[in-house]
Amino acid sequence: MFTRPQIGRNKHRHYLLSCVVLFLSFIIGMIIYLETKEAILKPGMSNKLVQLIDNLGISIFSLIMIFGIAISIRFVHQRPFKTLITGHAVIRWRLLFIGMGVIAICMAIMYPIAMLISPSEFVYNGIDNELFLFILLSAVFAIPIQTTLEELFFRGFLLQWFGTFIKSTLLLCTVIIIIFAAMHFFNPEMTMNPFVVAGGYVIMSVAYTVSTFVLKGTEFTIGVHAANNMLLMTFFLFSENALLAPMALWTINYSTSAFLVTIYGMNLLWLGFVLIFRKRLLKLS
């Protein structure tokens, strides 16, 4: 069972010991991140380039954190790392790539609708070939590392830990939804409209967490989360955002209608796909 692993060592003391490992990984990651950033940054660099370098530095930090999680699962909990990703015998890679494709299709549907509803809020920035290449490389190589860390920690490590003492599946799902949504309440986007934006994060958290429970693993949400942030960083960014991207092809100035369509609508659309086709998705290997 994915939410409550039956193999390895999964008592509270083991999770607390893993927290020590993760804390040490956090300290090491932050030191390397700050030292690397200081070594690369030079006086006179443009703010756009500084943001990209910062994004890459966060990815190095995230990679170290993933390594720390892997060590804790393997040596503290004495079970395979894949048990943090799936409840099945093998990682379902097809499910991951389907998740990436589904979110791309949902974005291709909902963002043009938002453009039609609020055309004045979408500002086309044009293409700076050199900058766009840097953004594209950062999106492809850096973003998936960051998003995978979030999935492994929130809907892997924390979910399985809390599953040891929260017996109600509904309550466990609700707790993870609240924690993951609350983490985003400190993002710059909250200044646009705290209530509407917070609601969007709750809907997003519901979609990711419910999908994890329904599909008995995080493969699909790892794919969705990575592709979502990669595409946003490259093509669509709200004027206030937490992705540390200097520019996308379009900047979206906040309007409630645009936010409802792009964030509420898109996440509900792909969650609907999961719920409708869950039986077929569960058969994938």
N, C-alpha and C positions, 0 to 999 in steps of 0.2 A: 504494500500500500504506500503510495507516494507521500501522502500527508503525514503518515505515521509509520516510518520505516521499521520493519520487523527484524532487520539484521544489524549487526554491529552493537555498539554501546551508545545508548541514547537517553541516559538518565540526566537529571539536571546538572549534576557535577561535571559531566562530560561537556555539556553545552557551555557551562561557565568557564571551564578550562579552554574551550575553543574561543570564548570571548577574549581571553588573555592573549591567545595566539593572534587573533584579529586586531587587538589593540597594538601589539608589537608590529604587526604588518602595517598598520595605519601610521605609526611613528616613523618606521623605515621609509614607507612610501612618501610621506610628507617631506622628509629630509631630502630624499633623492629628487623629488619634484621641485623643491625650492632651489636646490643646488644646480640642477639642470637648467632651470629657468634663468637663474642668475648668470650661468656660464654662456647661454645662448643669446640672451637679450643684449643689445648694443644701443648706446645713445643714438638718438635720431631715428630709430625705427618707427614706422607708422603704427598707429593704433590698431589698424587692421591686421598687420603682421604679428603684433604683440598678442592679439586675441587668438590667432591661430596657434602660436607657440604655446600659449597657456592651455589651449585645448589639447594639444599633443602631450603636454606635461601631465594633465589630469589623466590622460590615457595610460601613461607610465605608472602613475599612482594606482589606477584601477587594476592594472595588470598585476601589480604587487599584492593588492588586496585579494584578487582571485587566487593567486598563488597561496596566500595565507589561508583562505577558505579550503583550498584543495588539501593543504597539509593537515588542517584540523580534521577534515572528514576522513582522510586516509589513516592518520596516526592516532588521533584522539578518539574518533568514533569507530575506527577500524571497519570501515565499509567503503565500497567503491565510490569514487567521485560522481559517477553517473547517477547514483541514488539521489543526488541533490538536483538532478535535472529531470529524471523520469522514473516512473514506477514500473516501467517495462524492462524486459531483459536487455534491450539495447536502446541507445539513443535514436529517436525517430527523426532522422535528418530531413526526410521528405516533409514532415510536419513543419519543421522550421522554415523551409523554403516556401511552403504553401502560405505560411503566415506572412512572409515578406511580400509575396505576390498579392495576397488578399488586401493588405493595408495599402499597397500601391494602387490597386484598383479602386478602393474606397476613396483614397485621396484624389484620384483622377475624376471621380464622380462628384465629390462634395465641394472641392475647392473651386471648380468652375461655376457651380451653383452659387457659391458665396460671391464669386466675382460678378455674376449677373444680378444678385440682390444688392450688393454694395460695391459697385464698380469704382467709386471714388476712393475707397479705402485701400485698394491694391495699387501700389506704386511700382512700376517696372524700373529696375535699376540699370538695365543694360548689362552687357557682358564685358568685363575686364578680363581678357584671356588669361593673363598670368595669375591674377587674384582668384579667378574662378577655378583654375587648375589646383591652386593651393587648397581652396575650400573643398573641392571634390576629393582630393587625396585625403584631407583631414576627415571628411565625412565617411569615406570608405574604410580607412584603416583605424581611425581613432574612435569614432562613435560606437561601433559594435562592441568594443571592449568596455566602454563605460556603461552601456545599457545592459550588457550581459552581467556585469557586476551587480547591478540593481536587481535583476531577476534572480540571480543566485542567492543574494542576501535576503531580500524581502520575501520572495515566493519560493525560496528553497530553504535556507538556513532558519530564518525566523519562523516561517510557517511550520516547519517540522519540529522545531523546539516547542512552540506554543501548542502544537498538536499533542505533545506528551501530557499536558494537563488540561487542555480545553477539549472536552469530549464531544461537544456539539459541533457538527460540521458547519452549521449556519453561523454560530457564534465565532468560530475560528476564522471563517471567511470574512466576517464583518470586521473583526479585529485587524486583519491584514489590510483590508480595504482602507480602514481609517488611518492606520500607520503610514501606508504608502501615499495616500492623498495628503496627509498632514505634512509629510516631508516636502511637498511641493508648495505649501502655503507661504514659504519664504522666498519663492522665485520672484524675479522682477515683474513678471506678468501680473502679479496680484495688484499692483498699483493702478492697473487699467480699470478694473471694476472688481473689488474683492469678492463680492457675493457671486457674481456670474462666473468669474474665473475659478473660484474655489469649487463651485458646483461642477464645473468642467473637469477639474482634477478628480473629484469624487466619481464622476461617470467614467473617466479613464481608468481609475483604480478598480472600479467594479468590473469593467470589461476585462482587464488583465487578470484579476484575481479569480473571477468566476470561470474564465477560460482555463486557468490552471487546474481548478477543481474538476471541471467537466472533462477535460482531456487527460487528467491524471499525469501531469508533468508540465514543464515549462518550455518545451521545445517551440510550440506555436508562439507563445508570448515573447520568447527570446527573438524570434524572427520578426514579429510585429514591431516590437520596441526598437530594434536596431534599424529596420527599414523606415519606420516612422520618423525617427530623429535624423537619419541620413537624408531623407527626402526634404524634410523641413529645413535642415541646414543649407541644402543646396538650392531649393526652389522657393520656399515660402517661410518667412519669418515675421512674427509680430514685432512691432517697433520696440516693445519691451520683451526680452527673451532671456533664457538661462543657458542657451546653447553655446555661448562664447563664439559666435560666428560673426565676422565683420559685415557680411552682406550676403543676401540670397538674391535670386533673380527678381523676386517680388518682396517688397516690404508691405506688411499689412498693418495699417493704422487701425487701432481698436474701434470696433462698433459691436454692439451686442448681437446684432443679426449675423455678422460675419463669424463671431466667436461661437454662437449657437450652432451654426451650420458646420463649421470646420472641426470643432472640438467635440461638442455634444453629438452632432449628427454622425460624424465619421466613426467615432468609437462605438456608438450604438449600432451602426450599420455592420461593422465587422463582428461585434458580439452576436448580433442576430445570425450572421453566417455560421458562427461556431455552434450556436444552439440548434439551428436547423439541420446542420450536416454533422452533428457530433458523432453519430453512429458510424458514418463513413470515415471520419477523421480518426476515430479510435481504432479502426482496422488497419491503418497505415503503419508500416514498419520502417 
